[in-house]
Amino acid sequence: MPRLFVGLELPGQVKRQIMELEDRAVAGARWQLARQLHLTLHFIGQVDSSRVAGIRESLRSLTGGALTLALQGVGCFGPPHNPRSLWVGLEPRAPLLALHAQVNQRLAGVGYKSEAAAFKPHITVARCRRKAGSAQEWLTAHAGLTSAAFTVDCVSLFVSRLEPGGSRYRVMARFPLGALPTARQQGQACYGKQ
């Protein structure tokens, strides 16, 4: 059974900027590889293969148009002295919250409810071991992080496979935002203007 989630792919330049944040001084942090960087909109989980077509159909014809975003600040889940993960924020949040709500509504229509926790748009950059060291210095050093604006013009359905070195993600389908389905859904990238 495939393990699926819906998210946004990031342009290469944005991934390169995020990769520069890696800091070995944060004890117990396992930094994401560039190929793992994305923004999750909805984690679906294990899905019977017979239900994948319904999920794909529910995500067709998303509305709202392309998003113009920028990296904005950093944070952590869990206390800074013992974080569970480190992340980079994005602005503006309002269009991401609206897109998240739209994706949730469509997936609920085919039987997949959203997580109970409030959605906080972020890109996970490191996952931390149970007894990780403090991330306070990292948080302080990168609090003012910003980037040039970039455009994301599709939502992606990802397959996640757990491997010893961390998760490996593969895009199963892409859904243009506010546009008719195009060749992009057959595997061409549809993000990426900076």
One Martini backbone bead per residue (centre of mass of N, CA, C, O) as a GRO file, in nm:
protein
  194
    1MET     BB    1   0.094   0.037   0.025
    2PRO     BB    2   0.076   0.355  -0.018
    3ARG     BB    3   0.241   0.656   0.091
    4LEU     BB    4   0.072   0.969   0.132
    5PHE     BB    5   0.106   1.315   0.005
    6VAL     BB    6   0.045   1.666   0.010
    7GLY     BB    7   0.227   1.920  -0.186
    8LEU     BB    8   0.517   2.132  -0.225
    9GLU     BB    9   0.738   2.230  -0.440
   10LEU     BB   10   1.077   2.341  -0.490
   11PRO     BB   11   1.302   2.536  -0.591
   12GLY     BB   12   1.638   2.509  -0.622
   13GLN     BB   13   1.724   2.780  -0.488
   14VAL     BB   14   1.572   2.730  -0.224
   15LYS     BB   15   1.714   2.470  -0.144
   16ARG     BB   16   1.998   2.591  -0.131
   17GLN     BB   17   1.940   2.791   0.096
   18ILE     BB   18   1.853   2.581   0.306
   19MET     BB   19   2.119   2.407   0.308
   20GLU     BB   20   2.287   2.645   0.453
   21LEU     BB   21   2.158   2.580   0.754
   22GLU     BB   22   2.337   2.372   0.824
   23ASP     BB   23   2.422   2.246   1.170
   24ARG     BB   24   2.633   2.048   1.363
   25ALA     BB   25   2.576   2.191   1.650
   26VAL     BB   26   2.308   2.032   1.639
   27ALA     BB   27   2.240   1.798   1.839
   28GLY     BB   28   2.059   1.531   1.684
   29ALA     BB   29   2.043   1.629   1.392
   30ARG     BB   30   1.857   1.549   1.088
   31TRP     BB   31   1.922   1.645   0.784
   32GLN     BB   32   1.794   1.733   0.503
   33LEU     BB   33   1.764   1.676   0.186
   34ALA     BB   34   1.695   1.830  -0.099
   35ARG     BB   35   1.487   1.601  -0.199
   36GLN     BB   36   1.305   1.648   0.084
   37LEU     BB   37   1.208   1.926   0.017
   38HIS     BB   38   0.897   2.063   0.147
   39LEU     BB   39   0.537   2.117   0.156
   40THR     BB   40   0.289   2.019   0.365
   41LEU     BB   41  -0.072   1.987   0.339
   42HIS     BB   42  -0.132   1.653   0.341
   43PHE     BB   43  -0.150   1.371   0.532
   44ILE     BB   44  -0.258   1.045   0.454
   45GLY     BB   45  -0.105   0.773   0.406
   46GLN     BB   46  -0.213   0.472   0.392
   47VAL     BB   47  -0.314   0.324   0.071
   48ASP     BB   48  -0.520   0.184  -0.121
   49SER     BB   49  -0.481   0.142  -0.454
   50SER     BB   50  -0.796   0.175  -0.523
   51ARG     BB   51  -0.791   0.498  -0.407
   52VAL     BB   52  -0.606   0.681  -0.585
   53ALA     BB   53  -0.796   0.787  -0.806
   54GLY     BB   54  -0.975   0.955  -0.611
   55ILE     BB   55  -0.756   1.145  -0.518
   56ARG     BB   56  -0.678   1.259  -0.790
   57GLU     BB   57  -0.959   1.368  -0.866
   58SER     BB   58  -0.990   1.566  -0.615
   59LEU     BB   59  -0.729   1.754  -0.727
   60ARG     BB   60  -0.866   1.864  -0.951
   61SER     BB   61  -0.913   2.191  -1.014
   62LEU     BB   62  -0.769   2.393  -0.862
   63THR     BB   63  -0.789   2.694  -0.690
   64GLY     BB   64  -0.620   3.041  -0.699
   65GLY     BB   65  -0.353   3.000  -0.812
   66ALA     BB   66  -0.059   3.104  -0.799
   67LEU     BB   67   0.221   3.124  -0.578
   68THR     BB   68   0.373   3.384  -0.386
   69LEU     BB   69   0.680   3.334  -0.218
   70ALA     BB   70   0.867   3.330   0.103
   71LEU     BB   71   1.104   3.316   0.310
   72GLN     BB   72   1.038   3.315   0.690
   73GLY     BB   73   1.216   3.212   0.901
   74VAL     BB   74   1.233   3.021   1.208
   75GLY     BB   75   1.187   2.695   1.381
   76CYS     BB   76   1.013   2.483   1.628
   77PHE     BB   77   0.937   2.169   1.754
   78GLY     BB   78   0.939   2.223   2.051
   79PRO     BB   79   1.179   2.287   2.253
   80PRO     BB   80   1.479   2.445   2.203
   81HIS     BB   81   1.640   2.244   2.408
   82ASN     BB   82   1.432   1.993   2.270
   83PRO     BB   83   1.374   1.924   1.971
   84ARG     BB   84   1.198   1.762   1.701
   85SER     BB   85   1.211   2.017   1.497
   86LEU     BB   86   1.311   2.200   1.206
   87TRP     BB   87   1.220   2.523   1.049
   88VAL     BB   88   1.075   2.695   0.769
   89GLY     BB   89   0.918   2.972   0.674
   90LEU     BB   90   0.624   3.137   0.523
   91GLU     BB   91   0.533   3.392   0.280
   92PRO     BB   92   0.230   3.414   0.272
   93ARG     BB   93  -0.019   3.248   0.461
   94ALA     BB   94  -0.310   3.274   0.347
   95PRO     BB   95  -0.284   3.103   0.078
   96LEU     BB   96  -0.197   2.843   0.228
   97LEU     BB   97  -0.449   2.810   0.402
   98ALA     BB   98  -0.649   2.796   0.165
   99LEU     BB   99  -0.523   2.550   0.025
  100HIS     BB  100  -0.543   2.356   0.259
  101ALA     BB  101  -0.853   2.367   0.284
  102GLN     BB  102  -0.912   2.265  -0.004
  103VAL     BB  103  -0.769   1.994   0.017
  104ASN     BB  104  -0.925   1.888   0.262
  105GLN     BB  105  -1.207   1.898   0.134
  106ARG     BB  106  -1.149   1.702  -0.100
  107LEU     BB  107  -1.049   1.459   0.075
  108ALA     BB  108  -1.307   1.432   0.247
  109GLY     BB  109  -1.482   1.344  -0.008
  110VAL     BB  110  -1.284   1.056   0.002
  111GLY     BB  111  -1.217   0.994   0.331
  112TYR     BB  112  -0.997   1.234   0.429
  113LYS     BB  113  -0.887   1.355   0.712
  114SER     BB  114  -0.763   1.587   0.900
  115GLU     BB  115  -0.568   1.704   1.115
  116ALA     BB  116  -0.611   1.847   1.429
  117ALA     BB  117  -0.394   2.024   1.385
  118ALA     BB  118  -0.279   2.312   1.313
  119PHE     BB  119  -0.179   2.484   1.042
  120LYS     BB  120   0.181   2.524   0.962
  121PRO     BB  121   0.368   2.672   0.749
  122HIS     BB  122   0.639   2.448   0.641
  123ILE     BB  123   0.992   2.350   0.636
  124THR     BB  124   1.161   2.076   0.689
  125VAL     BB  125   1.518   2.050   0.792
  126ALA     BB  126   1.493   1.885   1.076
  127ARG     BB  127   1.543   1.598   1.270
  128CYS     BB  128   1.511   1.492   1.612
  129ARG     BB  129   1.619   1.348   1.864
  130ARG     BB  130   1.512   1.290   2.172
  131LYS     BB  131   1.820   1.397   2.279
  132ALA     BB  132   1.861   1.676   2.189
  133GLY     BB  133   1.996   1.960   2.146
  134SER     BB  134   2.022   2.278   2.127
  135ALA     BB  135   1.865   2.544   1.903
  136GLN     BB  136   1.897   2.845   1.985
  137GLU     BB  137   2.132   2.946   1.808
  138TRP     BB  138   2.000   2.881   1.537
  139LEU     BB  139   1.745   3.051   1.575
  140THR     BB  140   1.891   3.322   1.612
  141ALA     BB  141   2.071   3.325   1.349
  142HIS     BB  142   1.782   3.272   1.154
  143ALA     BB  143   1.537   3.468   1.215
  144GLY     BB  144   1.593   3.665   0.940
  145LEU     BB  145   1.501   3.493   0.723
  146THR     BB  146   1.517   3.525   0.363
  147SER     BB  147   1.378   3.565   0.029
  148ALA     BB  148   1.308   3.543  -0.268
  149ALA     BB  149   1.068   3.534  -0.472
  150PHE     BB  150   0.836   3.263  -0.546
  151THR     BB  151   0.682   3.017  -0.762
  152VAL     BB  152   0.378   2.819  -0.725
  153ASP     BB  153   0.173   2.611  -0.972
  154CYS     BB  154   0.151   2.340  -0.785
  155VAL     BB  155   0.029   2.031  -0.682
  156SER     BB  156   0.146   1.740  -0.502
  157LEU     BB  157   0.166   1.386  -0.526
  158PHE     BB  158   0.308   1.177  -0.286
  159VAL     BB  159   0.549   0.927  -0.235
  160SER     BB  160   0.642   0.743   0.059
  161ARG     BB  161   0.966   0.602   0.154
  162LEU     BB  162   1.108   0.408   0.388
  163GLU     BB  163   1.448   0.448   0.490
  164PRO     BB  164   1.743   0.435   0.654
  165GLY     BB  165   1.815   0.749   0.542
  166GLY     BB  166   1.517   0.803   0.497
  167SER     BB  167   1.302   0.958   0.315
  168ARG     BB  168   1.140   0.891  -0.002
  169TYR     BB  169   1.039   1.092  -0.279
  170ARG     BB  170   0.754   1.078  -0.511
  171VAL     BB  171   0.596   1.190  -0.787
  172MET     BB  172   0.273   1.110  -0.906
  173ALA     BB  173   0.134   1.408  -0.918
  174ARG     BB  174   0.014   1.704  -1.091
  175PHE     BB  175  -0.164   2.024  -0.995
  176PRO     BB  176  -0.273   2.287  -1.122
  177LEU     BB  177  -0.331   2.621  -1.041
  178GLY     BB  178  -0.597   2.740  -1.206
  179ALA     BB  179  -0.585   2.505  -1.430
  180LEU     BB  180  -0.562   2.310  -1.678
  181PRO     BB  181  -0.474   2.023  -1.762
  182THR     BB  182  -0.143   1.901  -1.827
  183ALA     BB  183   0.169   1.775  -1.885
  184ARG     BB  184   0.256   1.812  -1.588
  185GLN     BB  185   0.103   1.552  -1.483
  186GLN     BB  186   0.328   1.362  -1.643
  187GLY     BB  187   0.615   1.498  -1.484
  188GLN     BB  188   0.645   1.782  -1.503
  189ALA     BB  189   0.745   2.059  -1.388
  190CYS     BB  190   0.537   2.327  -1.190
  191TYR     BB  191   0.759   2.516  -1.095
  192GLY     BB  192   0.992   2.786  -1.068
  193LYS     BB  193   0.982   3.101  -1.015
  194GLN     BB  194   1.222   3.390  -0.951
   0.00000   0.00000   0.00000
